[in-house]
């Protein structure tokens, strides 16, 4: 084993007490951030603002929380570029699905389902 390889291996010794302590601190920080994100999401739900703003804020907080889980708990922070490429494609398509869902909610095919008042039988679409 070369000296450079041995030095790199010593630097990433996953059984050393220093490494374990550093990882515990990181995981506790991420856990606290996830808890704060959850509390923030619930708190924002009680704020009086338009529905689209609630959806935007909730999705923004959820994206941050999901990123933390992916990066630290699933160890993507130390993965290769290929994984990031696939995650980028996934994020692109998930964003598209969210936007399509919001668009469909704001312009429904059957608006009587989303109305606050009952629709009389004669006005219903068969």
N, C-alpha and C positions, 0 to 999 in steps of 0.2 A: 504494500500500500504506500502510495507516494505521501510525501510530507504535506502537500497541499490538501490531498484528500483526507488525511488524518486530521488536519486542522479544521477542515470543514465539518468533519464528522463530530469532533469534540465540541464545536460550536452549537451543533444541533442535538446534543445529547438529551433525549427526551426523558431520561430517568434521573437527571440531576435535580437536586432539591431546588436550585435556582430557577430552572425551567418550569418545574411544577408550580412553584409559587407565582411566577409570572403568569402562567396560564390560568391559575385560580383567580388572580386579580382581574385578568381580562374577562373571564367568564362571569365573574360577579358584576363587573361594570356593564357588560352586555345585558345581564339579567335585570339590573337596575334600570337600564335604558328601556328595556322591553316593558317593565312595570310602569315606568313613567309614560311610555307611549300608550299603554292601555288606559291609564287614568286620564290622559289627555283626550283620548278618543271618547270616553264616556262624558267628560266635562264638556267637550264641544257639542255633544248631542243635546245638551240642555241650553245651549246658546240660541237665541232667536235670530235666525238668518234663513235665507232661501234654501230650499232642498238641494239645489245644485251645489251650493257652497258646502253644505254638510257632506255631500257625496265626495266633492273634491278634497276637502280636508281629511275625511276618513280614509280615502284612497292614498293620499300623500303620507299620512302617518303609517298606514299598513305597508306601504312600499318601503319606508325606512325600517320598520320592524322586520319585514321579510329579508331585507338586505343584511341586517345585522345577523339574523339567524343563518342565512346562507354563508356569509363571510366567516363567521366565527364558530358557530356550532357545527356547521357542515364543512368547515375547513377550506372553503373556496378561496380564502385570502392567500393561501399558499399553493394554489393549483396553477396549471399551465394555461396558456393563452387560448387553447382550443376550448376549454371549459367555458371561458368568458365569452367566446364567440357564440357557443350554443346558448348561453344564458342571455346574450344580447338578442338573439333571434326570439327566444322565449319571451323576453320582456317586450319586444316589439309586438308580437302577436297578442299577448295578454293585454297590452295597452289598447290595441285595436278592438279586442273583445269588450273591454270596459267602455270604450267610446261608443261602440255599436249598442251596448246595453243602455247607456245613457240616452242615446239618440232614440232608441225604440221606446224608452220610458216617456220621453218628452213628446213623441209623436206616435201614439199607439194605433194599431190597426183597428182595434175595437175600443173606442174611447169610453163607451158606457161602463166597461169594467172598472175604469179608473175614476169615474165620476163619484162625487160625494152624495148625490141624490139617486134614488132608484129611477130607472128608465121605464116608462109605461110600456106595456106589452106591444101596443101598436107601433111604437117607435123602435123596437128592437130589430136588429138585423138577423135574418134567419140563419 
